[in-house]
Amino acid sequence: MADAEAEQVKDTTPTNNDKRNSLNFQGFLDRFDGWDGLLQGNAKSTARGYSSYSPAEAIPDATSEKELGNEYFKQKKFNEAIDCYSRSIALSPTAVAFANRAMAFLKIKRFEEAETDCTEALNLDDRYVKAYSRRATARKELGKLKEAMEDAEFAVSIEPNTQELRKQYDDVKALYMKEMMANKSSATKKSLIPEVHQSSKKAPENAKTTTATGTDARAHESPLISIQESKFAEDSNKKSTQANSSRRNEMKRSVEDLASRAVSQFSANNNKSISAPKSAYEFEVSWRALSDDHQRQAQLLKMISPDSLPQIFKNALSASLLVDIIKCTSTFFREDTELAISILDNLAKVPRFDMISMCLSPFDRTEVRRIWNEVFCAEAVPMHHVETLTRLGSKYLRE
């Protein structure tokens, strides 16, 4: 019995191992210190609009963050929406996420950020109409009316049946034209101010002289003097009419000179700004700006590496632009045959090319066939290019 009690006492006496285990357990418990603060911090973070996830929940992805941003946007919590779109972009940048964040920036009047986000969206998808429309809005608010009009116009070219886009284009164009007229009027007035000022300055002196002499003369006037005065008045009227006519002609020349300088300045700016486009949007804007100068359009086309044409146009090649490029290529086909054929060959590799060529209007189809027969299939074409052009002809001349 005593042995049993001794054994029992022995069992209940803590050993060194027990002490170590106790200390380890205590250390484990100590690790829980501060968890309440951590949980409270997470709660505050969630209250600010950040999504929190427990270990059991799925890891956040770009789509879920974008959708959460859309929900905040509907609730008009634009700053929270921007945070969500930013995380979506960080996880996986998409044109939609950039354009959505741009829209949120527009709502809080951060127009520069909106413009930048729209540009990023178009770098990812240069046919994204909403990005063009929203960038047009941002640029209009920033006073960039010419660029805003170009964006709105390109959006209409992609979706010509959307009335909202047409209204946006008309509104921005009206503002741009109003600004141009105001600038021209201001410049004209400045050029005419010195002449008008000088004329008005002389008028009172002449009036004083006439009044002073006229009063003295009438006291002793005679028929002869009256006749002389009549002739003098007639000559003065003629001179006055000639002076007014001269001033009108001078004003007309001044306006014409101003317009000429404006055209020269515009041409000079075009000469400086021409550069190889990196997207379909940049190409079409430059192409339209040079619509009256086919030689410079050819220069623009030659600046582009033919191999990059499919990447530049992607899904943005239109039928009218295709016909324009064919016409332009025909102008330098004889002098630079290799380049012209390479352009035609790579254009045929643009996505949806087959559908575009099949959907040409009867007039455009007739025009392309005429150019093909007169230029690309002429007798002067070297024999080693005939096979390539015959193959391309089957793609360009679809019925």
C-alpha positions as CSV (number, residue, x, y, z in Angstrom):
1,M,0.0,0.0,0.0
2,A,2.8,2.3,0.9
3,D,4.5,1.4,-2.3
4,A,1.3,2.3,-4.3
5,E,1.1,5.7,-2.6
6,A,4.8,6.3,-3.2
7,E,4.2,5.4,-6.9
8,Q,1.2,7.7,-7.0
9,V,3.2,10.6,-5.5
10,K,6.0,9.9,-7.9
11,D,3.6,10.1,-10.8
12,T,2.3,13.5,-9.8
13,T,5.7,15.1,-9.2
14,P,6.6,17.3,-12.2
15,T,9.7,16.1,-14.1
16,N,12.0,18.2,-16.2
17,N,10.2,17.1,-19.3
18,D,6.9,18.3,-17.9
19,K,8.4,21.7,-17.1
20,R,9.7,22.1,-20.6
21,N,6.3,21.0,-22.1
22,S,4.6,23.5,-19.8
23,L,6.9,26.3,-20.9
24,N,6.4,25.4,-24.6
25,F,2.6,25.5,-24.1
26,Q,2.9,28.9,-22.4
27,G,4.9,30.2,-25.3
28,F,2.3,28.9,-27.7
29,L,-0.4,30.9,-25.7
30,D,1.8,34.0,-25.8
31,R,1.7,34.0,-29.6
32,F,-2.0,34.9,-29.3
33,D,-1.1,38.2,-27.8
34,G,-2.2,41.1,-30.1
35,W,-4.6,39.0,-32.2
36,D,-7.6,41.1,-31.0
37,G,-5.8,44.2,-32.4
38,L,-5.1,42.4,-35.6
39,L,-8.7,41.4,-36.0
40,Q,-9.8,45.0,-35.2
41,G,-7.4,46.3,-37.9
42,N,-8.9,43.9,-40.5
43,A,-12.3,45.1,-39.5
44,K,-11.3,48.7,-40.1
45,S,-9.7,47.8,-43.4
46,T,-12.9,46.2,-44.5
47,A,-14.9,49.2,-43.4
48,R,-12.7,51.4,-45.7
49,G,-13.8,49.4,-48.7
50,Y,-10.9,46.9,-48.9
51,S,-12.1,43.3,-49.4
52,S,-10.8,40.9,-46.7
53,Y,-10.5,37.2,-47.1
54,S,-10.2,34.4,-44.6
55,P,-7.8,31.5,-45.2
56,A,-10.8,29.4,-46.1
57,E,-12.0,31.7,-48.8
58,A,-10.7,31.9,-52.4
59,I,-7.8,34.1,-53.2
60,P,-9.0,37.4,-54.8
61,D,-8.6,37.6,-58.6
62,A,-8.8,40.4,-61.1
63,T,-12.4,39.6,-62.1
64,S,-13.8,39.6,-58.5
65,E,-12.0,42.9,-57.8
66,K,-13.4,44.5,-61.0
67,E,-16.9,43.3,-60.1
68,L,-16.6,44.6,-56.6
69,G,-15.5,47.9,-58.1
70,N,-18.6,47.9,-60.3
71,E,-20.8,47.5,-57.2
72,Y,-19.2,50.4,-55.5
73,F,-19.6,52.5,-58.7
74,K,-23.3,51.7,-58.7
75,Q,-23.5,53.0,-55.1
76,K,-21.6,56.1,-56.2
77,K,-18.7,55.2,-54.0
78,F,-16.2,56.3,-56.6
79,N,-13.0,56.3,-54.5
80,E,-13.7,52.8,-53.3
81,A,-14.4,51.7,-56.9
82,I,-11.1,53.2,-58.0
83,D,-9.3,51.1,-55.2
84,C,-10.9,47.9,-56.5
85,Y,-10.2,48.6,-60.2
86,S,-6.6,49.4,-59.2
87,R,-6.2,46.0,-57.5
88,S,-7.8,44.3,-60.5
89,I,-5.3,46.1,-62.8
90,A,-2.4,45.1,-60.5
91,L,-3.5,41.4,-60.7
92,S,-4.2,41.3,-64.4
93,P,-4.4,44.6,-66.5
94,T,-7.3,44.6,-69.0
95,A,-8.8,47.3,-71.2
96,V,-12.1,47.1,-69.4
97,A,-10.6,47.6,-65.9
98,F,-8.6,50.7,-67.2
99,A,-11.7,52.1,-68.8
100,N,-13.9,51.5,-65.7
101,R,-11.3,53.3,-63.5
102,A,-11.2,56.1,-66.0
103,M,-15.0,56.5,-65.7
104,A,-14.7,56.6,-61.9
105,F,-12.0,59.3,-62.3
106,L,-14.3,61.3,-64.5
107,K,-17.0,61.2,-61.8
108,I,-14.6,62.9,-59.3
109,K,-13.3,65.3,-61.9
110,R,-9.8,63.8,-62.1
111,F,-9.6,64.3,-65.8
112,E,-5.8,63.8,-66.4
113,E,-5.9,60.4,-64.7
114,A,-9.0,59.5,-66.7
115,E,-7.2,60.4,-70.0
116,T,-4.2,58.3,-69.0
117,D,-6.3,55.3,-68.1
118,C,-8.2,55.5,-71.4
119,T,-4.9,55.6,-73.3
120,E,-3.8,52.5,-71.4
121,A,-7.0,50.8,-72.3
122,L,-6.6,51.6,-76.0
123,N,-3.0,50.3,-75.9
124,L,-4.6,46.9,-74.9
125,D,-7.6,47.2,-77.3
126,D,-7.5,49.9,-79.9
127,R,-11.2,49.1,-81.0
128,Y,-12.6,49.7,-77.5
129,V,-15.3,52.4,-78.2
130,K,-15.9,53.3,-74.6
131,A,-12.3,54.2,-74.1
132,Y,-12.4,56.6,-77.0
133,S,-15.6,58.1,-75.8
134,R,-14.4,58.6,-72.2
135,R,-11.0,59.9,-73.4
136,A,-12.9,62.4,-75.5
137,T,-14.8,63.6,-72.4
138,A,-11.6,63.9,-70.4
139,R,-9.8,65.8,-73.1
140,K,-12.8,68.2,-73.6
141,E,-12.7,69.0,-69.9
142,L,-8.9,69.6,-70.2
143,G,-9.4,72.0,-73.1
144,K,-7.9,69.6,-75.7
145,L,-10.7,70.1,-78.1
146,K,-9.0,69.0,-81.3
147,E,-7.8,65.7,-79.7
148,A,-11.3,65.2,-78.1
149,M,-12.9,65.7,-81.5
150,E,-10.6,63.1,-83.1
151,D,-11.4,60.6,-80.4
152,A,-15.2,61.2,-80.7
153,E,-14.9,60.9,-84.5
154,F,-13.0,57.6,-84.4
155,A,-15.6,56.2,-81.9
156,V,-18.4,57.1,-84.5
157,S,-16.4,55.4,-87.3
158,I,-16.4,52.2,-85.2
159,E,-20.1,52.4,-84.2
160,P,-21.8,54.7,-86.7
161,N,-25.3,53.8,-85.6
162,T,-24.8,54.8,-81.9
163,Q,-26.7,58.1,-81.4
164,E,-24.9,59.0,-78.2
165,L,-21.5,58.8,-79.9
166,R,-22.8,61.0,-82.8
167,K,-24.1,63.6,-80.3
168,Q,-20.8,63.6,-78.5
169,Y,-18.9,64.2,-81.7
170,D,-21.3,67.0,-82.8
171,D,-21.0,68.7,-79.4
172,V,-17.2,68.6,-79.3
173,K,-16.9,69.6,-82.9
174,A,-19.1,72.7,-82.3
175,L,-16.9,73.7,-79.4
176,Y,-13.7,73.2,-81.4
177,M,-15.0,75.3,-84.4
178,K,-16.2,78.0,-82.0
179,E,-12.7,78.1,-80.5
180,M,-11.1,78.3,-83.9
181,M,-13.3,81.2,-85.0
182,A,-12.6,83.0,-81.8
183,N,-8.8,82.6,-82.3
184,K,-9.0,83.8,-85.9
185,S,-11.2,86.8,-84.9
186,S,-8.8,87.8,-82.1
187,A,-5.8,87.5,-84.4
188,T,-7.5,89.6,-87.1
189,K,-8.4,92.4,-84.6
190,K,-4.8,92.5,-83.3
191,S,-3.5,92.9,-86.8
192,L,-5.9,95.8,-87.5
193,I,-5.7,97.8,-84.3
194,P,-2.7,100.1,-85.2
195,E,-4.4,101.2,-88.5
196,V,-7.7,101.9,-86.9
197,H,-6.1,103.7,-84.0
198,Q,-4.2,106.0,-86.3
199,S,-7.2,106.8,-88.4
200,S,-9.4,107.7,-85.4
201,K,-6.6,109.8,-84.0
202,K,-6.5,112.0,-87.2
203,A,-10.2,112.4,-87.5
204,P,-10.8,114.9,-84.7
205,E,-8.0,117.2,-85.9
206,N,-9.5,117.3,-89.4
207,A,-12.9,118.1,-87.9
208,K,-11.5,120.9,-85.8
209,T,-9.7,122.4,-88.8
210,T,-12.9,122.3,-90.9
211,T,-15.0,123.8,-88.2
212,A,-12.6,126.7,-87.5
213,T,-12.0,127.6,-91.1
214,G,-15.5,127.0,-92.2
215,T,-16.9,129.5,-89.6
216,D,-14.5,132.2,-90.7
217,A,-15.0,131.6,-94.3
218,R,-18.8,131.7,-94.3
219,A,-18.7,135.3,-92.9
220,H,-17.2,136.6,-96.2
221,E,-18.2,133.8,-98.7
222,S,-19.0,134.7,-102.3
223,P,-20.5,132.7,-105.2
224,L,-17.0,132.0,-106.5
225,I,-15.9,130.7,-103.1
226,S,-19.1,128.7,-102.8
227,I,-18.4,127.0,-106.1
228,Q,-14.8,126.3,-105.1
229,E,-16.0,124.9,-101.8
230,S,-18.5,122.7,-103.7
231,K,-15.7,121.3,-105.8
232,F,-13.5,120.9,-102.8
233,A,-16.2,119.0,-101.0
234,E,-16.7,116.8,-104.1
235,D,-13.0,116.1,-104.3
236,S,-12.9,115.3,-100.6
237,N,-15.8,112.9,-100.9
238,K,-14.0,111.1,-103.8
239,K,-10.8,110.9,-101.7
240,S,-12.7,109.7,-98.7
241,T,-14.4,107.0,-100.8
242,Q,-11.0,105.9,-102.3
243,A,-9.5,105.9,-98.8
244,N,-12.4,103.7,-97.4
245,S,-12.0,101.4,-100.4
246,S,-8.3,101.2,-99.8
247,R,-8.8,100.4,-96.2
248,R,-11.3,97.6,-97.1
249,N,-8.8,96.1,-99.5
250,E,-6.1,96.3,-97.0
251,M,-8.3,94.7,-94.4
252,K,-9.1,91.9,-96.9
253,R,-5.4,91.4,-97.6
254,S,-4.7,91.3,-93.9
255,V,-7.3,88.6,-93.4
256,E,-6.0,86.6,-96.4
257,D,-2.5,87.0,-95.1
258,L,-3.6,85.8,-91.7
259,A,-5.3,82.7,-93.2
260,S,-2.2,82.0,-95.3
261,R,0.0,82.2,-92.2
262,A,-2.4,79.8,-90.4
263,V,-2.2,77.3,-93.2
264,S,1.5,77.6,-93.3
265,Q,1.8,77.0,-89.6
266,F,-0.6,74.1,-89.8
267,S,1.5,72.5,-92.5
268,A,4.7,73.2,-90.6
269,N,3.2,71.5,-87.5
270,N,2.2,68.5,-89.7
271,N,5.7,68.2,-91.0
272,K,7.1,68.1,-87.5
273,S,4.5,65.8,-86.0
274,I,4.5,63.1,-88.7
275,S,5.8,59.8,-87.2
276,A,5.3,56.1,-87.7
277,P,2.0,55.1,-86.1
278,K,1.8,52.4,-83.5
279,S,-1.9,51.7,-83.6
280,A,-4.9,51.8,-86.0
281,Y,-6.1,54.9,-84.2
282,E,-2.8,56.8,-84.7
283,F,-2.7,55.7,-88.3
284,E,-6.2,56.8,-89.2
285,V,-5.8,60.2,-87.4
286,S,-2.5,60.9,-89.3
287,W,-4.0,59.6,-92.6
288,R,-7.0,61.9,-92.4
289,A,-4.8,64.9,-91.5
290,L,-2.9,64.2,-94.8
291,S,-6.0,63.6,-96.9
292,D,-5.1,66.5,-99.2
293,D,-1.5,65.4,-99.7
294,H,-1.2,62.0,-101.3
295,Q,2.5,62.2,-101.5
296,R,2.8,62.6,-97.7
297,Q,0.3,59.8,-97.2
298,A,2.6,57.6,-99.2
299,Q,5.5,58.8,-97.0
300,L,3.5,57.8,-93.9
301,L,2.8,54.4,-95.4
302,K,6.4,53.8,-96.2
303,M,7.4,54.6,-92.6
304,I,5.7,51.5,-91.4
305,S,7.3,48.1,-91.5
306,P,5.0,45.9,-93.6
307,D,5.4,43.0,-91.2
308,S,3.8,45.1,-88.4
309,L,0.6,46.0,-90.3
310,P,-1.4,43.0,-88.9
311,Q,-0.4,44.0,-85.4
312,I,-1.2,47.7,-85.9
313,F,-4.6,47.2,-87.5
314,K,-5.7,44.1,-85.6
315,N,-9.5,44.2,-85.9
316,A,-9.6,47.9,-86.8
317,L,-9.1,47.9,-90.6
318,S,-12.2,49.4,-92.3
319,A,-13.2,48.9,-96.0
320,S,-12.7,52.6,-96.8
321,L,-9.2,52.6,-95.3
322,L,-8.3,49.4,-97.1
323,V,-9.3,51.0,-100.5
324,D,-7.3,54.2,-99.7
325,I,-4.2,52.1,-98.9
326,I,-4.5,50.2,-102.1
327,K,-4.8,53.4,-104.1
328,C,-1.8,54.9,-102.3
329,T,0.3,51.7,-102.8
330,S,-0.4,51.9,-106.5
331,T,1.3,55.3,-106.7
332,F,4.7,54.0,-105.8
333,F,4.3,50.4,-107.1
334,R,6.5,50.9,-110.2
335,E,9.4,52.7,-108.4
336,D,9.3,50.5,-105.2
337,T,7.7,47.2,-106.3
338,E,9.1,45.1,-103.5
339,L,7.8,47.3,-100.8
340,A,4.4,47.7,-102.4
341,I,3.9,43.9,-102.8
342,S,5.1,43.4,-99.2
343,I,2.4,45.9,-98.0
344,L,-0.3,44.2,-100.0
345,D,0.8,40.8,-98.7
346,N,0.8,41.8,-95.1
347,L,-2.5,43.7,-95.3
348,A,-4.1,40.4,-96.4
349,K,-2.9,38.9,-93.1
350,V,-4.9,41.4,-91.0
351,P,-7.7,39.7,-89.0
352,R,-11.1,39.8,-90.8
353,F,-9.4,40.8,-94.1
354,D,-11.4,38.2,-96.0
355,M,-14.7,39.5,-94.7
356,I,-13.7,43.2,-95.4
357,S,-12.8,42.4,-99.0
358,M,-16.0,40.5,-99.5
359,C,-18.1,43.4,-98.1
360,L,-16.7,46.1,-100.3
361,S,-19.3,48.3,-102.0
362,P,-19.8,47.8,-105.7
363,F,-18.1,51.1,-106.4
364,D,-15.1,50.2,-104.3
365,R,-14.9,46.7,-105.7
366,T,-14.9,48.2,-109.3
367,E,-12.2,50.7,-108.3
368,V,-9.9,48.1,-106.7
369,R,-10.3,45.8,-109.8
370,R,-9.4,48.8,-112.1
371,I,-6.3,49.6,-110.1
372,W,-5.3,45.9,-109.9
373,N,-5.6,45.4,-113.7
374,E,-4.0,48.7,-114.7
375,V,-1.1,48.8,-112.2
376,F,-0.5,45.5,-110.4
377,C,-1.1,43.3,-113.5
378,A,0.5,45.6,-116.0
379,E,2.9,44.1,-118.6
380,A,5.8,45.9,-117.0
381,V,5.5,43.9,-113.8
382,P,8.6,41.6,-113.4
383,M,7.9,38.0,-114.0
384,H,9.1,36.9,-110.6
385,H,6.4,39.0,-109.0
386,V,3.5,37.7,-111.2
387,E,2.9,34.6,-109.2
388,T,2.7,36.5,-105.9
389,L,0.4,39.2,-107.4
390,T,-1.9,36.5,-108.9
391,R,-2.2,34.9,-105.4
392,L,-2.9,38.2,-103.8
393,G,-5.4,39.1,-106.6
394,S,-7.6,36.1,-105.5
395,K,-7.8,37.7,-102.1
396,Y,-8.3,41.3,-103.0
397,L,-10.7,40.7,-105.9
398,R,-13.3,38.5,-104.2
399,E,-16.8,38.5,-105.7
